[in-house]
Amino acid sequence: MEEQITCDVRGMHCAGCVGNVEKAISGVPGVMDVKVNLVTEKAWITVGEDAPDFADIMDAVDRAGFTLKTVAADAGQRREELMEADQLKMDEARRRMVQAWGLSVPIIIWMIPEMFFHVAWPSKTVFDIGMLVLAAPVLLWAGWPTFRGAWKSAINRAPNMDVLIAMGSGASLLTGVASVLGHFLSFPVVLNYAGVGAMIMAFHLTGRFVETRSRGRASQAIKKLLTLEARTARIVTTEDGTEIEREVGIEEVVVGDVMIVRPGEKVPTDGEVIDGFSSVDESIATGESMPVVKGPGDPVIGATINGGGVLRVRATGVGEDTFLANVIRLVEQAQSSEVPIQQFADRVTAIFVPTVIVIAVGTFLLWMLLPGLLGDIVRWAEGFLPWVDSSLDPLSLALFAAIAVLVIACPCALGLATPTALMVGSGLGAENGILIRSGEAIQALKDVRIILLDKTGTITRGRPTVTGITTLSGDLEEKELLGIAASVERHSEHPIGRAIVTTAEERGVELSAIKDAEAIPGRGMVGVLDGLRVTVGSTALVGSDEEQDSQVRPHLDVFEERGETAVVVSRDGIPIGVIAVADPIKPESPAAIAALKKMGLEPVMITGDNQRTARAIASQVGIDRVIAGVMPDRKSEEVARLQREGEVVAMVGDGINDAPALALANVGIAIGTGTDIAIESADITLVQGELTAVVKAVKLSRATFSKIRQNLFWAYFYNAVALPVAILGMLHPLIAEAAMAFSSINVVSNSARLRRLNLKSTD
């Protein structure tokens, strides 16, 4: 039996780090699969029956240069650990940045006259010694974790971004050592780049700090969800016949406890109202600001806020079984998943650092072997780039270009491009009642052309009511006909059957005992009443002859033209009446359909109703294409048929019979008010239960994928343009490092801008 372990990973900085952690964990016997997310700094490890000792996994990760720990199960503890870890990372990054710049500022003052104005110091020896003394602590003190990470990744034969920075800044420091030795040992003095190396490290650590802060903001969705949970609950107990209220920690609440929720308080956990009336703010679940009126029998969601009345709530879900816990799981699951477009980026980043090292070595050799050819380019650039100096010796020019190549290349931007956008998008969705299960759904939804909409519960309210009763026998009254039909339908779970039973109960009709009750899927119910076989359902179930059909058909036509579903009641094969049932259309459905069309999608309604009834309902909401008369078990076949025709299909449904179609569709979208089975089968769950939420989901998915494409484009474009400039010796290593840091920050910031998306509007 498989089991998934969720862990925190500390020490990752780029896509290469992710690969190193995955490689280390995958190498432990018993690990079946592992996914690591750079932005959330989490690992999801799947182990089999022969699960390894967790200590072995931790040791493997530690040898790779990183730290692994399990995630706390308790939400409160997780919240505290997450906040503490983020603050520690922020403080550490800030401290090292300040240390680096504290010594780099004097270096800049020391270097500026020579670097930009080519004014030589009176004593070159003093200059070189001072530069080395100032630069060494920046690299070997503030930048020591970078060198340590580079060494560990190198010995594991999986070089990451730390290797490039360590090689670039380390090579610069060695030129300082060589310059100083050259003054005393009488061999040629190379240009001293030690100060450049220090500033490379300072820019690098500044980028790390800004990136850490930006990533913290991008991941705020999970933190916000974790802070929503109530800390305490007021439960009611009975002692010696007297009710006593006592306040307990939320972890002490168990299913069945009765909780008192006063005005302005959070509902402690998921439950059902057993007494009282109030309006409840459910915006954390649905994203809608309008409060929802709750009374006895209504479900309430933990962490929502009670309005003006006192409620007694019986707990139905606690701990990891609550709505909020499920939301957090879905968001984390989405953030751990990979978008297909990321696979190409992953293949590139896997060979990125080794390729850059080869290019840097090739650049050095090229400058040493062809100094004349490349020198012409330098002399040309010298006219407009103040940091270019064609008078330098070939070795100095070769080092200048090679160091720039090492520090300009940036796998960080490639590694952050997809997960940061996915993190912000899934978090924004959770805040607005759109729960995205997988990143793949985001990419698939942008290609969807057909939105297949189940009628009942999606376009309509899903709560049909009886709208008409017609008897076909002169001695049979409407009330008696309703009683016969309701007696049979009492054994049905179908919405139409429940509507008939509810109407009978409301009218005070007495129901009779039925023998051999049986549901015929998609057709109706059969049972024996007073020795006679009674059927309630479609004409196909009744099996009437031509004469009987001519008697029933006019009544069916009248009802169906009004968009109502008509069922025929028969006794021993003879029709005795027709009952019309209508499922009211949700008020927002027409506007949602219009919005989907405006977005270039084709809404298609699928229903078990006959063609005439289906078209009547479709016309009311503006749907042009209808697939009618589809049995519950045939919906998935219709999805497959559309896919064979070359369509990319999104299926929207809310019932048990929708689950196969939701699973088969390119994107399955479950209305959150539906069944757990439908929700578990879907890629996207809409908590709101309204069709306008589908519009929001499409809008969010398109915007998220757009950010992913923008991030990947700029990451590739940046490297494609910057590397050739560095190879030609026209890019100063300091500017290269600053640009490298900026590219990573730009990717994270661009993803964070997704939070500005207005999902409230369906325009």
C-alpha positions in Angstrom: 0.0 0.0 0.0 1.3 3.4 -1.0 1.8 6.3 1.4 2.7 9.9 0.8 4.9 11.9 3.2 5.0 15.6 3.0 8.2 17.3 4.1 9.8 20.7 4.3 13.1 21.2 2.4 15.6 23.8 3.5 18.5 25.2 1.5 17.2 25.1 -2.1 17.9 28.2 -4.3 17.4 27.1 -8.0 16.1 24.4 -10.3 19.4 22.5 -9.9 18.8 22.3 -6.2 15.4 20.7 -6.9 17.0 18.1 -9.1 19.6 17.4 -6.4 17.0 16.8 -3.7 14.8 14.6 -6.0 17.9 12.6 -7.0 19.0 12.1 -3.4 15.5 11.0 -2.2 14.8 8.8 -5.3 18.1 6.9 -4.6 16.8 5.7 -1.2 15.4 2.1 -1.5 11.7 1.9 -1.0 10.9 5.4 -2.4 8.5 5.1 -5.4 8.1 8.7 -6.4 9.1 12.2 -5.3 8.1 15.7 -6.2 9.9 18.7 -5.0 8.6 22.3 -5.3 11.2 25.1 -5.2 8.8 27.9 -4.2 7.0 26.1 -1.4 10.2 24.3 -0.4 8.3 21.1 0.1 8.8 17.5 -1.0 6.0 14.9 -1.5 7.5 11.5 -1.1 5.6 8.4 -2.1 6.7 5.1 -0.5 5.6 1.6 -0.9 5.0 -1.3 1.5 8.7 -1.7 2.1 8.9 2.0 3.2 12.4 3.1 4.2 13.2 4.6 7.6 12.7 8.3 7.4 16.1 8.9 8.9 17.6 7.3 5.8 15.8 9.8 3.6 17.0 12.7 5.8 20.6 11.4 5.7 20.5 11.2 1.9 19.2 14.8 1.6 21.7 16.0 4.1 24.6 14.5 2.1 23.3 16.4 -0.9 23.6 19.6 1.0 20.0 20.2 2.2 17.8 19.8 5.2 14.6 17.7 5.4 11.9 17.6 8.1 8.3 16.3 8.2 5.4 18.7 8.2 3.4 19.0 11.3 -0.1 17.5 11.1 -1.7 20.0 13.4 -2.7 23.2 11.4 -1.8 25.5 14.3 1.6 24.0 14.7 2.1 24.1 10.9 1.2 27.7 10.9 3.7 28.6 13.6 6.4 26.5 12.0 5.8 28.1 8.6 5.8 31.6 10.0 9.0 30.9 12.0 10.8 29.3 9.1 9.9 32.2 6.8 11.2 34.7 9.3 14.4 32.8 9.9 15.1 32.7 6.1 14.3 36.4 5.8 16.6 37.3 8.7 19.4 35.1 7.5 19.2 36.5 3.9 19.1 40.1 5.2 22.0 39.6 7.6 24.3 38.1 4.9 23.3 40.9 2.4 24.1 43.6 4.9 27.5 41.9 5.7 28.4 41.7 2.1 27.5 45.3 1.3 29.2 46.5 4.5 32.5 45.5 2.9 31.6 46.0 -0.7 30.8 49.7 -0.4 34.5 50.4 0.5 35.5 48.2 -2.4 33.4 50.3 -4.8 34.9 53.5 -3.5 38.4 51.8 -3.9 37.7 50.6 -7.4 35.7 53.4 -9.1 38.6 55.7 -10.1 40.4 52.9 -11.9 37.3 51.0 -13.3 35.4 53.8 -14.8 37.9 56.6 -15.2 41.1 54.5 -15.8 42.9 56.6 -13.1 45.8 54.5 -11.8 46.6 54.4 -8.1 50.0 55.7 -7.0 50.9 52.3 -5.7 49.5 49.3 -7.5 50.8 47.0 -4.7 48.8 48.9 -2.1 45.7 48.8 -4.3 45.9 45.1 -4.9 46.5 44.2 -1.2 43.7 46.5 -0.1 41.3 45.0 -2.7 42.1 41.4 -1.5 41.8 42.3 2.2 38.4 43.9 1.6 37.1 41.2 -0.8 38.1 38.0 1.0 35.6 38.4 4.0 32.7 39.0 1.6 33.2 35.8 -0.1 34.5 33.6 2.7 32.2 35.0 5.4 29.0 36.4 4.1 29.1 34.2 1.0 30.3 31.0 2.7 27.0 29.1 2.4 27.1 29.7 -1.4 30.6 28.0 -1.5 29.5 25.2 0.8 26.4 24.5 -1.4 28.5 24.6 -4.5 30.9 22.1 -3.1 28.2 19.6 -2.0 26.4 19.8 -5.3 29.7 19.4 -7.2 30.7 16.3 -5.3 27.3 14.8 -5.9 27.8 15.5 -9.7 24.8 17.7 -9.9 26.0 21.3 -10.2 23.6 24.1 -9.4 23.5 27.9 -9.4 25.8 28.0 -6.4 28.5 26.4 -8.6 28.3 29.2 -11.1 28.4 32.0 -8.5 31.2 30.2 -6.6 33.3 29.7 -9.7 32.8 33.3 -10.9 33.5 35.0 -7.6 36.1 32.5 -6.6 38.0 33.0 -9.8 37.9 36.7 -9.3 39.3 36.3 -5.7 42.1 34.1 -7.1 43.1 36.9 -9.5 43.6 39.1 -6.4 45.8 36.5 -4.8 47.8 36.2 -8.0 48.2 39.9 -8.3 49.5 40.3 -4.8 51.9 37.4 -5.1 53.0 38.8 -8.4 54.3 41.9 -6.8 56.5 40.0 -4.4 57.6 36.9 -6.5 58.5 38.8 -9.7 56.1 37.2 -12.1 53.5 39.0 -14.4 50.8 40.7 -12.4 47.3 40.0 -13.8 44.4 42.4 -13.4 43.0 42.2 -9.9 39.3 41.2 -10.1 38.9 40.4 -6.3 36.7 43.4 -5.8 34.6 42.4 -8.7 34.2 38.9 -7.0 33.1 40.6 -3.8 30.5 42.7 -5.5 29.3 39.7 -7.5 28.6 37.9 -4.2 27.0 41.1 -2.7 24.6 41.3 -5.7 24.0 37.6 -5.5 23.1 37.8 -1.8 20.9 40.9 -2.4 19.0 38.9 -5.1 18.6 36.0 -2.6 17.1 38.4 0.0 14.7 40.0 -2.4 13.8 36.7 -3.9 13.2 35.2 -0.4 10.9 38.1 0.4 9.0 37.9 -2.9 8.6 34.1 -2.7 7.2 34.6 0.8 4.6 36.9 -0.6 3.8 34.5 -3.5 3.2 31.7 -1.0 0.9 33.7 1.3 -2.2 31.8 0.2 -1.3 28.7 2.3 -0.3 30.9 5.2 -3.6 32.7 5.0 -5.5 29.5 4.9 -3.6 28.2 7.9 -4.4 31.3 9.9 -8.2 31.0 9.3 -8.8 28.1 11.6 -10.5 28.8 14.9 -8.3 28.2 17.9 -11.1 27.3 20.4 -14.7 26.1 20.5 -17.5 26.5 23.0 -19.1 23.1 23.4 -22.3 22.1 25.4 -22.2 19.2 27.8 -24.9 17.9 30.2 -24.1 17.1 33.8 -26.9 16.0 36.2 -29.5 17.2 33.7 -27.9 20.7 33.5 -26.4 22.1 30.3 -22.9 23.4 30.8 -20.9 25.4 28.3 -17.1 25.1 28.3 -14.4 26.4 26.1 -11.9 23.8 24.7 -9.1 23.8 22.2 -10.2 23.1 18.6 -8.1 19.9 18.7 -10.4 18.5 21.5 -13.6 18.8 19.4 -15.0 15.5 18.1 -17.7 14.6 15.7 -21.1 14.9 17.4 -20.1 17.6 19.8 -22.7 20.5 20.0 -21.1 23.9 19.7 -22.4 27.3 20.6 -21.5 30.0 18.0 -22.3 33.5 19.1 -22.5 36.6 16.8 -19.2 37.6 15.3 -17.5 34.3 16.2 -15.9 31.9 13.8 -17.7 28.6 13.3 -15.1 26.3 15.0 -15.4 23.4 12.6 -17.6 21.9 9.9 -21.1 21.1 11.2 -24.9 21.2 10.9 -27.1 23.8 12.4 -29.5 22.1 14.9 -31.0 25.3 16.4 -31.1 29.0 15.7 -31.1 31.3 12.7 -28.3 33.6 11.5 -26.5 34.9 8.5 -23.0 33.5 8.0 -20.1 35.1 6.1 -18.8 32.3 3.8 -16.5 34.5 1.8 -13.4 32.4 2.8 -15.0 29.4 1.0 -16.8 31.0 -1.9 -15.2 34.3 -2.4 -18.6 35.9 -2.3 -19.1 38.7 0.2 -22.9 38.3 0.7 -23.8 36.4 3.9 -25.8 33.2 3.6 -28.8 32.6 5.9 -28.5 29.5 8.0 -31.1 27.6 10.0 -31.8 24.1 11.4 -30.6 21.4 9.0 -28.2 23.7 7.0 -24.5 22.8 6.8 -21.9 25.3 8.0 -18.2 25.5 7.2 -15.5 25.8 9.8 -13.7 29.2 10.0 -16.7 31.0 8.4 -18.0 33.9 10.5 -21.4 34.0 12.2 -23.5 37.1 11.8 -26.3 38.3 14.0 -27.8 35.2 15.7 -26.7 32.5 18.1 -26.3 29.1 16.4 -26.1 25.6 17.9 -24.0 23.5 15.6 -23.3 19.8 15.7 -19.8 19.0 14.5 -19.7 16.8 11.4 -16.0 17.1 10.4 -13.0 17.8 12.5 -9.2 18.0 12.1 -8.1 16.8 8.7 -11.7 16.0 7.6 -12.8 19.6 7.5 -13.5 21.7 4.4 -10.6 24.0 5.2 -8.2 21.1 5.6 -9.4 19.8 2.2 -8.8 23.2 0.6 -5.3 23.3 2.0 -4.6 19.8 0.7 -5.9 20.7 -2.8 -3.9 23.9 -3.0 -0.7 22.1 -1.9 -1.5 19.3 -4.3 -1.9 21.8 -7.1 1.4 23.6 -6.1 3.2 20.2 -6.1 2.0 19.2 -9.6 3.8 20.0 -12.8 2.3 21.9 -15.8 3.2 20.0 -19.0 5.0 23.1 -20.4 7.4 22.8 -17.4 8.8 19.5 -18.7 10.8 21.3 -21.4 12.1 23.8 -18.9 13.1 20.9 -16.6 15.1 19.2 -19.4 16.9 22.5 -20.1 17.7 23.2 -16.4 19.0 19.7 -15.9 21.9 20.4 -18.3 22.0 24.2 -17.8 24.8 24.5 -15.3 27.2 22.0 -16.9 26.6 23.7 -20.3 27.3 27.1 -18.9 30.6 25.9 -17.4 31.6 24.4 -20.7 30.7 27.7 -22.4 32.7 29.7 -19.8 35.8 27.4 -20.3 35.3 27.8 -24.1 35.1 31.5 -23.8 38.4 31.7 -21.8 40.2 29.5 -24.4 38.7 31.5 -27.3 40.0 34.8 -25.9 43.4 33.2 -25.2 43.7 31.7 -28.7 42.1 34.5 -30.8 42.9 37.7 -28.9 43.3 39.7 -32.1 39.9 38.9 -33.5 37.9 39.5 -30.3 40.1 42.5 -29.5 38.6 44.3 -32.5 35.2 43.9 -30.9 36.4 45.2 -27.6 38.0 48.2 -29.2 34.7 49.0 -30.9 32.7 48.6 -27.7 35.2 50.7 -25.8 33.8 53.8 -27.5 30.4 53.5 -25.7 30.9 51.1 -22.7 33.0 52.7 -20.0 33.9 49.4 -18.3 35.5 48.0 -21.5 39.3 48.4 -21.6 41.1 47.1 -24.7 44.5 47.8 -23.2 44.3 44.9 -20.8 46.5 41.9 -21.4 44.9 38.8 -23.1 44.7 36.8 -19.8 42.8 39.6 -18.0 40.4 40.0 -21.0 39.8 36.2 -21.0 39.1 36.1 -17.3 36.8 39.2 -17.6 34.6 37.4 -20.3 34.6 34.0 -18.7 33.6 35.3 -15.3 30.8 37.3 -16.9 29.5 34.2 -18.6 29.5 32.3 -15.3 27.5 34.8 -13.4 25.1 36.0 -16.1 23.6 32.6 -16.8 20.5 32.1 -14.6 18.7 28.7 -14.1 16.9 30.3 -11.1 14.5 32.2 -13.4 13.7 29.0 -15.3 13.1 27.0 -12.1 10.9 29.7 -10.6 8.9 30.5 -13.8 6.2 27.8 -13.4 5.9 27.1 -9.7 5.5 30.7 -8.7 2.7 31.4 -11.1 1.0 28.1 -10.2 1.4 29.0 -6.5 -0.2 32.4 -6.8 -2.9 31.2 -9.2 -4.0 28.2 -7.0 -3.9 30.4 -3.9 -6.0 33.1 -5.6 -8.4 30.4 -6.7 -8.8 29.0 -3.2 -9.6 32.5 -1.9 -12.4 32.7 -4.5 -13.9 29.2 -4.2 -12.0 27.7 -7.1 -9.9 24.7 -6.1 -7.5 23.5 -8.7 -6.3 20.0 -8.1 -3.6 19.8 -10.8 -1.4 22.2 -12.7 -2.1 20.1 -15.9 -5.7 21.4 -15.8 -4.5 25.0 -16.1 -2.7 24.2 -19.3 -5.5 22.0 -20.7 -8.3 24.5 -19.9 -6.7 27.1 -22.2 -7.2 24.7 -25.2 -10.8 23.8 -24.3 -13.4 24.8 -26.9 -16.4 22.8 -25.7 -17.8 23.3 -22.2 -20.1 20.3 -21.6 -22.7 21.3 -19.0 -24.8 18.8 -17.1 -28.3 20.3 -16.8 -29.5 19.2 -13.4 -27.7 21.0 -10.5 -25.4 22.9 -12.9 -27.6 25.0 -15.1 -30.7 24.4 -12.9 -31.0 24.4 -9.1 -31.1 20.6 -8.9 -34.2 20.8 -6.7 -37.2 20.0 -9.0 -40.8 20.7 -8.0 -44.1 19.4 -9.3 -45.7 22.0 -11.6 -48.6 20.1 -13.0 -50.8 16.9 -12.5 -53.1 15.5 -15.2 -55.3 12.4 -14.6 -56.2 10.2 -17.6 -58.9 8.3 -15.7 -62.2 9.9 -14.9 -62.6 8.3 -11.5 -59.1 9.2 -10.4 -58.4 12.5 -8.6 -55.1 14.4 -8.8 -54.4 13.8 -5.1 -54.9 10.0 -5.5 -52.6 10.0 -8.6 -50.0 11.9 -6.7 -50.2 9.4 -3.8 -49.7 6.4 -6.2 -46.7 8.0 -7.8 -45.2 9.2 -4.6 -45.6 5.8 -3.0 -43.4 4.3 -5.7 -41.0 7.2 -5.9 -40.4 7.1 -2.2 -37.9 4.3 -3.0 -36.0 6.5 -5.5 -33.1 8.8 -5.0 -33.6 10.6 -8.3 -34.4 14.4 -8.0 -37.6 14.0 -9.9 -38.8 11.2 -7.6 -37.9 13.3 -4.5 -39.8 16.2 -5.9 -43.0 14.1 -6.3 -42.6 12.7 -2.8 -42.0 16.2 -1.3 -45.1 17.6 -3.0 -47.2 14.7 -1.7 -46.0 15.2 1.8 -46.6 19.0 1.6 -50.2 18.3 0.5 -50.8 15.8 3.2 -51.2 12.8 0.9 -50.9 9.4 2.7 -48.4 7.1 1.0 -49.0 3.3 0.6 -46.6 0.4 1.0 -44.9 -0.8 -2.2 -43.6 -4.3 -2.9 -40.7 -5.1 -5.2 -39.7 -1.5 -5.8 -37.0 -1.2 -8.4 -35.2 1.7 -10.1 -34.7 1.5 -13.8 -31.7 3.8 -14.6 -32.6 6.7 -16.8 -36.3 5.6 -17.1 -38.0 5.6 -13.8 -39.4 3.4 -11.0 -41.4 0.2 -10.9 -43.3 -1.3 -7.9 -46.3 -3.4 -6.9 -49.2 -1.6 -5.2 -52.3 -3.6 -4.2 -51.2 -6.4 -6.5 -50.9 -4.2 -9.5 -47.7 -3.3 -11.3 -47.2 0.5 -11.1 -44.6 2.4 -13.2 -43.6 6.0 -12.9 -41.3 7.3 -15.6 -40.8 7.8 -19.3 -43.1 6.5 -22.0 -40.4 3.9 -22.8 -40.8 2.5 -19.3 -44.6 2.4 -19.6 -44.4 0.6 -23.0 -47.9 1.8 -24.1 -49.5 0.9 -27.4 -50.3 3.4 -30.2 -53.8 4.2 -28.8 -52.5 4.8 -25.3 -49.7 6.9 -26.7 -52.1 9.1 -28.6 -53.9 9.6 -25.3 -50.8 10.6 -23.4 -48.8 12.5 -26.1 -50.8 15.8 -26.1 -50.3 16.2 -22.4 -46.6 15.5 -22.7 -46.2 18.0 -25.5 -47.8 20.8 -23.5 -45.5 20.2 -20.5 -42.4 19.7 -22.6 -42.9 22.8 -24.7 -42.8 24.7 -21.4 -39.5 23.0 -20.6 -40.9 20.8 -17.9 -40.1 17.1 -17.5 -43.2 14.9 -17.7 -43.4 11.4 -16.2 -46.2 9.0 -17.0 -47.9 7.0 -14.3 -49.3 3.6 -15.4 -51.1 0.7 -13.7 -50.8 -2.7 -15.2 -49.5 -1.1 -18.4 -52.3 1.4 -18.7 -51.4 5.1 -18.4 -53.5 6.7 -15.6 -51.9 10.1 -15.5 -49.0 12.5 -16.2 -47.1 14.5 -13.6 -44.9 17.5 -14.7 -41.8 18.4 -12.8 -39.6 21.4 -13.4 -36.2 22.2 -12.1 -35.9 26.0 -11.9 -33.0 27.6 -13.8 -30.4 29.2 -11.6 -30.8 33.0 -12.0 -27.1 33.5 -12.9 -27.0 30.8 -15.6 -28.0 33.0 -18.6 -25.3 35.6 -17.8 -22.7 32.8 -17.3 -23.5 31.2 -20.6 -23.2 34.5 -22.4 -19.8 35.1 -20.7 -18.5 31.7 -21.8 -19.5 32.4 -25.4 -17.8 35.8 -25.2 -14.6 34.0 -24.1 -14.8 31.9 -27.3 -16.2 28.7 -25.8 -19.1 26.7 -26.9 -21.5 25.7 -24.1 -23.2 22.4 -24.7 -26.0 21.1 -22.5 -26.1 17.3 -21.8 -29.2 15.8 -20.1 -31.4 12.8 -19.9 -34.4 14.9 -20.8 -36.0 14.4 -24.2 -35.0 16.7 -27.0 -38.0 19.0 -26.8 -37.7 19.6 -23.0 -34.0 20.0 -23.3 -34.2 22.6 -26.0 -36.8 24.6 -24.2 -34.5 24.9 -21.2 -31.5 25.5 -23.4 -33.2 28.4 -25.1 -34.0 30.0 -21.8 -30.3 30.3 -21.0 -28.9 30.9 -24.5 -27.4 27.5 -25.2 -27.5 26.5 -28.9 -26.3 23.0 -28.9 -28.0 20.2 -26.9 -27.2 16.5 -26.3 -30.5 15.1 -25.0 -31.8 11.7 -24.0 -28.4 10.6 -22.5 -28.6 7.9 -19.9 -26.5 8.5 -16.8 -24.0 5.8 -17.7 -23.7 7.3 -21.3 -22.3 10.7 -20.4 -18.7 9.6 -20.5 -19.4 8.1 -24.0 -20.6 11.5 -25.2 -17.4 13.0 -23.8 -15.3 10.4 -25.7 -17.3 10.9 -28.9 -16.6 14.7 -28.8 -12.9 14.0 -28.2 -12.8 11.6 -31.1 -14.1 14.5 -33.2 -11.0 16.4 -32.2 -12.6 18.5 -29.5 -10.9 19.5 -26.3 -13.7 19.1 -23.7 -14.3 20.4 -20.2 -17.1 18.7 -18.4 -19.1 20.5 -15.6 -21.2 18.3 -13.3 -22.3 17.7 -9.8 -23.7 14.2 -9.4 -22.5 10.6 -8.9 -23.4 9.8 -12.5 -21.2 12.7 -13.6 -18.0 11.2 -12.1 -16.9 9.0 -15.1 -17.4 11.9 -17.5 -15.6 14.3 -15.2 -12.6 11.9 -15.0 -12.6 11.3 -18.8 -12.9 14.9 -19.9 -9.7 16.9 -20.7 -10.7 19.0 -17.7 -13.3 17.9 -15.2 -15.0 20.7 -13.2 -17.2 19.7 -10.3 -19.8 22.0 -8.8 -18.9 22.0 -5.1 -22.4 21.6 -3.9 -22.4 18.2 -5.5 -21.3 14.8 -4.3 -17.9 13.9 -2.9 -17.4 11.3 -5.7 -17.9 14.0 -8.4 -15.5 16.4 -6.6 -12.9 13.6 -6.2 -13.1 12.9 -10.0 -12.6 16.5 -11.0 -9.5 18.5 -11.8 -11.2 21.7 -10.6 -13.8 22.1 -7.9 -16.1 25.1 -7.6 -17.2 25.7 -4.0 -19.8 28.2 -5.0 -22.0 25.8 -6.9 -23.0 28.5 -9.4 -22.3 28.5 -13.2 -20.6 32.0 -13.0 -17.8 30.2 -11.0 -17.0 28.3 -14.3 -16.3 31.6 -15.9 -14.0 32.6 -13.1 -12.2 29.2 -13.3 -11.6 29.7 -17.1 -10.5 33.3 -16.5 -8.1 32.2 -13.7 -6.6 29.3 -15.6 -6.0 31.5 -18.7 -4.4 34.2 -16.6 -2.2 31.7 -14.7 -1.0 30.0 -17.8 -0.3 33.4 -19.5 2.0 34.2 -16.5 3.8 30.9 -16.9 4.4 31.6 -20.6 5.6 35.2 -19.9 8.0 33.9 -17.2 9.5 31.2 -19.4 9.8 33.6 -22.3 11.7 36.2 -20.3 13.9 33.6 -18.6 14.9 32.1 -22.0 15.1 35.5 -23.7 17.3 36.9 -21.0 19.8 34.1 -21.2 19.8 34.0 -25.0 20.6 37.7 -25.3 23.0 38.1 -22.3 25.3 35.1 -22.9 26.6 36.2 -26.3 27.2 39.7 -25.0 29.2 38.2 -22.1 31.2 35.9 -24.4 32.2 38.9 -26.5 33.6 40.6 -23.4 31.2 43.5 -23.5 29.4 42.7 -20.2 30.9 43.6 -16.9 30.6 40.8 -14.4 29.0 43.2 -11.8 26.3 44.2 -14.3 25.9 40.5 -15.3 25.3 39.4 -11.7 22.9 42.3 -11.0 21.0 41.4 -14.2 21.0 37.7 -13.2 19.5 38.5 -9.8 16.9 40.9 -11.4 15.7 38.1 -13.8 14.8 35.8 -10.9 13.1 38.7 -9.0 11.3 39.7 -12.1 9.8 36.2 -12.5 8.6 36.1 -8.9 7.2 39.6 -9.1 5.5 39.0 -12.4 3.7 35.9 -10.9 2.7 38.0 -7.9 1.0 40.5 -10.2 -1.5 37.7 -10.9 -3.2 38.6 -7.6 -4.5 41.8 -9.2 -6.8 39.7 -11.4 -10.4 40.6 -10.9 -12.4 37.4 -10.7 -15.5 39.1 -9.5 -16.3 40.4 -13.0 -17.5 37.9 -15.6 -16.8 40.3 -18.4 
